[in-house]
Amino acid sequence: MIDHLGINCADLESAKSFYDRILAPLGYSRVMDFGVACGYGTEGDPAFWLSSYDDMPPQREVHVAFRAADVDAVHAFHDAAVAAGAEVLHAPRPWPEYHPGYYGVFVRDLDGNNVEAVTHGYVAQAETGS
């Protein structure tokens, strides 16, 4: 159900140091680092994320990503979220900057949290000319 979870930190470098230390005994490490965000887990599966942004308010949003079966499910999630009153942060699309096959949509829930639906098996259809 949960694909990954992210929290925002007031001091990202201190948070990285803290989580580096406490997750190591559990067999997890920092496997991705983009400067303003980093992911912990096992190689190829960062499931817990830390981030920090200059414009983040004191009540920091939570990010949770729900695993979707396929692209159609991502779009169905998007449609249901819009119908339920969610703000669309990023419309459904591939996110190759995360990894090949990543396809997701990001919405803000009614309490201001960043909620995502993602599938990891997206394969772009080759354009054919006739």
ZIDAWO-V556054 format. One record per pair of residues at least 12 apart in sequence whose C-alpha atoms are under 10 Angstrom apart, sorted by the first residue. I is the first residue (numbers start at 1). J is the second residue. Records with the same first field share a line. If there is no record, write none. Layout:
# ZIDAWO-V556054
I = J ; J
This chain:
# ZIDAWO-V556054
1 = 65 ; 66 ; 67 ; 68
2 = 47 ; 64 ; 65 ; 66 ; 67 ; 68 ; 116 ; 117 ; 118
3 = 45 ; 46 ; 47 ; 48 ; 64 ; 65 ; 66 ; 67 ; 68 ; 116 ; 117 ; 118 ; 119 ; 120
4 = 39 ; 40 ; 41 ; 45 ; 46 ; 47 ; 48 ; 49 ; 63 ; 64 ; 65 ; 66 ; 67 ; 116 ; 118
5 = 39 ; 46 ; 47 ; 48 ; 49 ; 50 ; 62 ; 63 ; 64 ; 65 ; 66 ; 115 ; 116
6 = 37 ; 38 ; 39 ; 40 ; 47 ; 48 ; 49 ; 50 ; 51 ; 61 ; 62 ; 63 ; 64 ; 65 ; 114
7 = 37 ; 48 ; 49 ; 50 ; 51 ; 52 ; 60 ; 61 ; 62 ; 63 ; 64
8 = 36 ; 37 ; 49 ; 50 ; 51 ; 52 ; 53 ; 56 ; 58 ; 59 ; 60 ; 61 ; 62 ; 63
9 = 37 ; 50 ; 51 ; 52 ; 53 ; 56 ; 58 ; 60 ; 61
10 = 51 ; 52 ; 53 ; 54 ; 56 ; 57 ; 58 ; 60
11 = 51 ; 52 ; 53
12 = 35 ; 36 ; 37 ; 38 ; 50 ; 51 ; 52 ; 53
13 = 35 ; 36 ; 50 ; 51 ; 52
15 = 50 ; 51 ; 52
16 = 30 ; 33 ; 37 ; 38 ; 39 ; 40 ; 49 ; 50 ; 51
19 = 40 ; 50
20 = 40
23 = 40 ; 41
24 = 40 ; 41
26 = 41
27 = 41 ; 42
28 = 40 ; 41 ; 42 ; 43 ; 46 ; 47 ; 48
29 = 41 ; 42 ; 43 ; 46
30 = 42 ; 43 ; 46 ; 48 ; 49
31 = 43 ; 44 ; 45 ; 46 ; 47
32 = 44 ; 45 ; 46 ; 49 ; 98
33 = 49 ; 50 ; 51
34 = 51
35 = 51 ; 52
36 = 50 ; 51 ; 52 ; 53 ; 54
37 = 49 ; 50 ; 51 ; 52 ; 53
38 = 50 ; 51 ; 52
39 = 51
44 = 99
47 = 64 ; 65
48 = 63 ; 64
49 = 63 ; 64
50 = 63
51 = 63
59 = 112
60 = 112 ; 113
61 = 108 ; 111 ; 112 ; 113 ; 114 ; 115
62 = 108 ; 111 ; 112 ; 113 ; 114 ; 115
63 = 106 ; 107 ; 108 ; 112 ; 113 ; 114 ; 115 ; 116
64 = 106 ; 113 ; 114 ; 115 ; 116 ; 117
65 = 104 ; 105 ; 106 ; 114 ; 115 ; 116 ; 117 ; 118 ; 119
66 = 104 ; 115 ; 116 ; 117 ; 118 ; 119
67 = 104 ; 116 ; 117 ; 118 ; 119 ; 120
68 = 103 ; 104 ; 116 ; 117 ; 118 ; 119 ; 120 ; 121
69 = 117 ; 118 ; 119 ; 120 ; 121
70 = 103 ; 104 ; 117 ; 118 ; 119 ; 120 ; 121 ; 122
71 = 92 ; 93 ; 94 ; 102 ; 103 ; 104 ; 105 ; 117 ; 118 ; 119 ; 120 ; 121 ; 122 ; 123
72 = 119
73 = 104 ; 117 ; 118 ; 119
74 = 91 ; 92 ; 93 ; 103 ; 104 ; 105 ; 106 ; 116 ; 117 ; 118 ; 119
75 = 91 ; 92 ; 93 ; 104 ; 105 ; 117 ; 118
76 = 92 ; 117
77 = 92 ; 104 ; 105 ; 106 ; 107 ; 116 ; 117 ; 118
78 = 90 ; 91 ; 92 ; 104 ; 105 ; 106 ; 107 ; 116 ; 117
81 = 106 ; 107 ; 108 ; 109 ; 115
82 = 107 ; 108 ; 109
84 = 109 ; 110
85 = 107 ; 108 ; 109 ; 110
86 = 106 ; 107 ; 108 ; 109 ; 110 ; 111 ; 112 ; 113 ; 114 ; 115
87 = 106 ; 107 ; 108 ; 109 ; 110 ; 112 ; 114
88 = 105 ; 106 ; 107 ; 108 ; 109 ; 114 ; 115
89 = 105 ; 106 ; 107 ; 108 ; 114 ; 115 ; 116
90 = 104 ; 105 ; 106 ; 107 ; 108 ; 116
91 = 104 ; 105 ; 106 ; 107
92 = 104 ; 105 ; 106 ; 107 ; 116 ; 117 ; 118
93 = 105 ; 106 ; 118 ; 122
94 = 118 ; 119 ; 120 ; 122 ; 123 ; 124
95 = 118 ; 120 ; 122
96 = 122
99 = 120
100 = 120 ; 121 ; 122 ; 123 ; 124
101 = 118 ; 119 ; 120 ; 121 ; 122 ; 123 ; 124
102 = 118 ; 119 ; 120 ; 121 ; 122 ; 123
103 = 117 ; 118 ; 119 ; 120 ; 121 ; 122 ; 123
104 = 116 ; 117 ; 118 ; 119 ; 120 ; 122
105 = 117 ; 118 ; 119
106 = 118
